[in-house]
Amino acid sequence: MNLQFCESITGKQLDEFTRSSSCNNIYQTEGWAQVKKEWSAKYVGMRQDGELCGAAMILFRSLPMGMKLAYIPRGPIMDYTNFEQMEFFLSSIRKFCAKQGAVECKFDPYLIIGSYELDQKEAAWNARSPIPQQLAKARAHFAGYTKLLSETVQPRFQLCFPYQENWEAAFPKKTREKIHNSFAKGIQIEVWGIEHVHELAEMIEYTERRKNIHLRNEDYFRTIMENFGDQACILAAHLHCDHALALVDQKQQGLRDHLQELDEKANKKRKQLEKQISDLDEEKAKLRQQAEEDGSDILVSALLLVHDGTTCELLYSGLNEKYRRYLAAYALRFRGIQWAFEQGCTRFNFGGVEGTLDDGLFTFKSSFVPKIDVYLGEFSLACKPLLYPIWTKLLPKVKEWRRQWLRRESR
């Protein structure tokens, strides 16, 4: 087999190869390299008899003590069933990264080793693959079948909703009711472009404060929108108070009409309707107060979506907890799934969850009955074997220093 390693391919070649692969994803593209401004990127390839048969976007980052880290997000892109190509490409990448000064190259292939129903947690935990044994021949160290988000750069467990006919009917009754109630309460969804990045960033700040974490800033979101163009959008959930008041008036009038039609002896039903009408008076008072405090047009929640033509990724989301009772998170994700399928995607990825599959985030995302997609996991190549043992001890300390720095910066 005539294999050749290419130390430099173009961003266009990378994108075309990624797009044609079964490992197609947004993270192995020139656009994502442009997003990661704090890293420098190199595009490499593998050819067999002159034809490109492998590609990788490698990110490099300088760290303390003159060391460098290399990372291939959701790559490399290649045929993982062709063991000869796989061993050659990874060995070549390891040598190439060493030439660039990297001590280690981390990578996490875009390989789903199992897709399970929500009640198949045990099967998801036990999902295994023979690929780590094959990658070991290229001196790739496997991080193992990890569960926790903190153990790897990319989550191993993600919840993904696949396209199907009558997909809305696949949601449980309670979820459909919450989506309906959100719209009935006055929530309206708008599809935004790059001109509204500032509002998205404001929403993300609610998530940061609630979880006491540091995510990304406005410039980062703008860069994503700039580089992915029509493949990206911001979805915004608004509460237009005038619209919401009109809906309450309409509902209240319906109840009054029903009240007038009641038989004189229907005392129990009469009391129920009168209570409902009174409750709606309170709702109108709340809406007027909210309009005075926050304006007549209130941004309740927003999220950022990017798709690769096959999978739509929900990258970031934020919610103003003050308006949680409007259930905008449900309406917004419903519209997000709809937007993804309108773009021709066949999967909507809600994002990563703890592999324990038992926390609040898992419970919320599960209300849309997605599949549990289990990814292969993370590997590392020791590019400089003599320094690698020292590096593995130092890296956790560097990560902790960075976490503490980010916490201080976010205060």
N, C-alpha and C positions, 0 to 999 in steps of 0.2 A: 504494500500500500504506500503510494507516494504522497506523504504528508509534509506540508510546509507551514511553519509558523510565520505570521505576518505581524511585525512589530507596530505597524501603523495602517489602519484602514480609515476611511472617511466616515463621518457621522451619518451620511446618507446610506452608505453601505451597511452600517450597523443597523439602522432603522429598518431597511428593506429586509435584511436577514432575520431580525427579531420578529417583524410582522408576519413573515412566512413560516415561522416556527410554531410548533405546538407549545413551546415555552414562552410565547408572546406575552409581554407585560410592559407596563409603562416605565419600569425602573431600569430596563436595559435599552435606553434610548438616548439620543443626543439631547433631547429636551430635558430629561431628568439630570443629565450631567450639568446642564446650564443652571438648573435649580440649585444644585449643591455647590454654591459659590465658594464655600469655605474649603472645598476640596479641589484638587486639580485632577483632570480626567485624561485617560489614554484609551484609545480604541484599538483593540488587537483582534486578529482573526486567525483562522486555520483553513488552509486550502488542501484539497485532495485533487490531484491531477488538474490543478489550475482553478478549480471551482471552490468558492467559499462554502465550508461545511461547519464552521464554528465561528463565534464572535463573542466579544466581551467588552463592556464598558467598565474600566477599572478606575476607581477613585483612590487618590493618594492624599494623605494628610500628614503634615509634620507635627510631631509631638515632642515633649521635653527630652533633653539629653541627646538631641540630634537624631532621634529615631523617627521612622515613618511607618504608618499603617496603610495597608492597601485593602480595599474592600470592593467586592463585586456584588452589588445588590441584585438579588433574584437572578443570578447567572452563575457561570457562563451559559450562553445559548448554544446548545449542541445536541446531538443524538446520544442520550445517556444509555441507550441499548448497544451502542457501538463502543465496546470496551477499549479497542485499540486507539480509536480517535480520542476517547475520553482521557486515557492515560497520557497520550502524547500532548494534548492541549493543556492539561493541568500541569504537567511537568514543565512545559514551555512557559506557561504563565508564572510559575514559581521562579524560574530563572530570570524571566523578564522583570518581575517585581524586585528581585534581589539587585538587579542592575540599576533600578530606580532608587535604591536605598531603603526599601521596605524590609522590616524585620519579619513581618507576618502579612499574609493575605487571607482575609476572611471571605467566604462566599456562602450563599444559601440558595441553592438551585430552585427554580420555579417548577418544582415537581410535587404534585399532590399524590400521596401514596394511599389515600383512601378518602371517600366521601360518604358520610353516615347520617342517618336520621337522628333527630334530637334524643330519642330514647335508646340510642346505641352508643352510649358513652364508653362502656367497657371496650367495645370493639375499636372505638377511636383511640383510646389510650394504648391499645395493644397493636396498633397498626405498625407494620415493619416492612423493610425493603432490603433486597440483597445489594443495593447500590453502594452503601458505605463500605462493604468489603471490597468492592471493585475500586472505589476511589482511594482506598488505603494503598493500593498498588502504585498510585501516583503520589504517595506520601502525604495524603490529605488526612488530617486528624478530625475525627467526627466528635461533635460536642455531645452526641447522644440524643435519645428521644426525650427531649426536655418538655416540661409542661408550663413553667412560669414565664411570663412576659419578660421578666428581668434577666432571664438566662441567655437570650439571643437577641440579635439586632432586630430581626423580623419575627413576628409571632408564628409559631408552628400551627396553632389552631385558629382558624378563621371561619366566620359564618357567612355563607354565600347562598343567595336565593337564585335558583336556576329558572330560565324562561320556560313557560309551559302555557298551553292554551287555557284561557279563562284563569289567568294567574291570580287575579284579585280574589276569586272564589277559594283559592287555596289557603287564605288567611283564616285563622280561627274566628269564630263568631265575635268573641270579645274584642279582638283586634279590629275587625271591620266596624264594630260599634264605636270604638274609640276614634277611628278615622272619620266616621260619619259625624260624631259629636263634635270633633274639632272644627270641621267645616260649618256645622250647624251653629257653633258658638261665635262664628264670624272670622275664623282664620282663613286667610287667602294666601296662596303660594305664587311667588313670582320667580321667573328665571332671569338671573342677572349675569352681566358680563364684568369685565375688568374694572369698569368705572365705579363699581360698588365694593371694591376690595376693602376699603376702610371700614364699612359697616360689617363685613365678615369678620375682620380682625377684632372689632368691638365685641362681637358675639363669642369669639373664641376666648376672649379674656374672662368671660363668665365661667367657662370650663376650667381655666387655669386657677382662678380664685377658689372655686368650689373644691377642686382636687389638690390644691396647693402644689401645682406642677408648673413647669415652664414649657410652653409649646413653641410656636413660631410667631414672628411678627408680620406686620403688614407688607413689608418688602418681599418677604418669602412667598406669601400668597400671591402677590402681584407677579412675581417671577414665574410661578406655576401657570398662571393665566396667560402670561405673555408667550411662554414656550409651548403650551399645548393648544392654544387657540380654541377652535371649535370643539376640540376633544374635552374641554373643561367648561364647567359652569358653576355658578353660585346659585343655590336655591335659598330663597328667603321666605319665612313665614311671617306675615303681617297681621296685626289686629287693627283693622280700620274701625274705629269706634262708632262712626255714623252708620256704617254697614251693619255692625253687630247690634246696634240699637234698633235698626229697622227689622232685623231678624227676630229680636225679642218682641217688638211690637206686633209683628205678624203672628208669632206663636201665641202671644197673649190674646190677640183678637180671636184666634181660633178656639182658645179655651173659653172665652166669654160666649161665643156663639154656641158652643157645646153646652155651656151652663144654661143658657136660655131654653134649650131644647129638652132639658131634663124634666122628667115627671116630678110632680110636687112631692111625691113620697120617697124619691131617691136621695135621702138626706146624706147617706154616707158618701155617695159619689159627689154630691154637691160640695161637701166639706173638702174633699180631695182636690176638686177643681179650684175652689177658692184659695186653698193653700198654695197650689201651683201658680196661680195668678199673683198672689202675694210674694212668692219667692222670686218671680220674674220682676216685680217692682224693685226688689232688693238688687237684682242683677243689673237693672238699668241704673240704679244709683251708683253701683260699683263702676260701671262703664263711664259714667259722667265724671266720677272722681278720678279715674285713671286718665281720662282725656285731659283733665285739668293738671294732673301731676306730670304726665309724660307725653302729652300731645295727642291729637286725634288719630295719628298714624303711628302705631307702635311696632317696632321690629322685635319679634318675640324669639325667633330662632333662625339659624342659618347653617348651611353646610356646604362643603366644597367637594365636587365630584370631578373625576378625570377617568376617561375610558381609553382603551386601546383597540376598540373595534369588536372585542370579544367580551371582556370583563370591564365593568364599571366599578371603580374604587371610590368608596366614601373615605376621603382622607382626613377631614377635620369637621367638627360640628360644635356649635355652641348654643346654649339656651339660657334665656333670662328666667331664672327660677321664680321670680315674682309672678310670672304668668304661666306657671306649670299647669294650672287647672284647665288651660285651653287645649291641652294635649297636642300642641303643635309638633312635637317630635314624631308623632304617629303620622300626621298629615304630610309632614315634610318627607319622611322616608317613603311613604306611599308614592308621592310625586317623584321622588328620586328614582325609584324602581321603574316608574312609568317613563321617565326621561331616558333612562338607560336602554330600555327596550325600543324606544323610538329611534335611538341612535344605531340600532341594529345589534346591540349587545345581547349575549345569551346568558350572562351571569351578572348579578349585582352583589358586590362584596361589601358586607356591613363592617368588615375589619376584624382585627384580632381580638381574642379573648384569652383569659387565663385558661390554661389547659386543665385546670381542676373542673372546669365547666359547671361552676356552682355559684358564681358571684352575681351581683346585681346587673352588671353589664351584659352578662350572658343571658340572664332572665329577660331583660328588656329586648335584646335582639332576637331572642327565641320566639317572641310573640308574633314574628312574621314567618315562622316555621321555615327557616333556612336549613341548609345542610351543614354539617360539621366537616369542613375540609381540613385534612391533616397534611401538612407539608413535611418534606423529608427532614429538613433541619439544617443546622449550620456546621460548616467545616472550616478548617484553617490549614494553610500551607506555611511551613516554617521556611521562610526565604533565606534567613541567615541562621543556620543551625546552632552556631556557637552562642549567639546572642538570644536565641529563642527562649531558653529556660529562664533567663533573667527577665526577659520581656513578659512572660506569662505571669510572673510574680509582681511585676511593676504595674501592669495594665489595670488590675482592680483598684489600685491606689490612684491612678490617673483618673479613672471613671468616677471615683468618690470625690476627688478634688473638683472635677468638672460639675458634678451634681451640686456640691456646696456653692460653687461659684454662681451657677445658674439660679439657685435659690436666693442668693444675696442680690443678684442683678434684678430679680423679679419683684423685690420688695419696694 
